[in-house]
Amino acid sequence: SLDIQDGRNVRLTGKCASERMALELLDSLKASKSFEDIRSEGVSQAGSQTREVSFTVRFKFVGGH
């Protein structure tokens, strides 16, 4: 899910196949000049019956193409 407040404060929550994928997303956001103040609020196992992980990331959108 994507929650945008004041047009630039973003909270992104989702699931992916592995912790590595969640960390790659975080690294990609940090590499972009369109976002700042990027911080992870954690990565955790999505459930006992799956290998998926849940994650939450907060950041500010500062512009871009």
C-alpha positions in Angstrom: 0.0 0.0 0.0 1.1 3.6 -0.6 0.1 6.4 1.7 1.1 9.9 0.5 0.7 12.9 2.9 1.2 16.6 2.0 2.1 15.5 -1.5 5.6 14.3 -0.6 5.7 12.3 2.6 5.3 8.6 1.6 4.8 5.4 3.5 5.2 2.3 1.4 4.1 -1.1 2.9 4.3 -4.3 1.0 5.4 -7.9 0.7 8.1 -9.5 -1.4 9.7 -12.9 -1.9 12.7 -12.4 0.3 14.5 -10.0 2.7 17.1 -9.5 0.0 14.5 -8.1 -2.3 13.2 -5.7 0.3 16.7 -4.4 0.9 17.3 -4.0 -2.8 14.2 -1.8 -2.9 15.6 0.3 -0.1 18.9 0.6 -1.9 17.2 1.6 -5.1 15.2 4.4 -3.4 18.5 5.6 -1.8 20.2 5.7 -5.2 17.5 7.9 -6.7 17.7 11.7 -6.5 13.9 11.8 -6.4 13.7 10.7 -2.8 15.3 11.8 0.5 15.1 10.9 4.2 14.6 7.2 3.3 14.3 4.9 6.3 13.1 1.4 6.8 10.6 0.7 9.5 11.5 -3.0 9.4 11.3 -6.2 7.5 9.6 -9.3 9.0 8.4 -12.7 8.1 4.9 -12.3 6.5 3.6 -15.5 8.0 4.4 -19.0 9.1 3.1 -20.7 5.9 5.2 -18.6 3.5 8.7 -17.4 2.8 7.5 -13.9 1.9 8.5 -10.9 4.0 6.6 -7.7 4.9 8.3 -4.4 4.8 7.6 -0.7 5.5 9.6 2.2 4.1 9.1 5.9 4.7 10.6 8.6 2.5 10.1 12.1 1.0 9.4 12.6 -2.6 11.5 15.7 -3.8 10.8 15.5 -7.5 12.1 13.9 -10.6 11.2 13.0 -14.1 
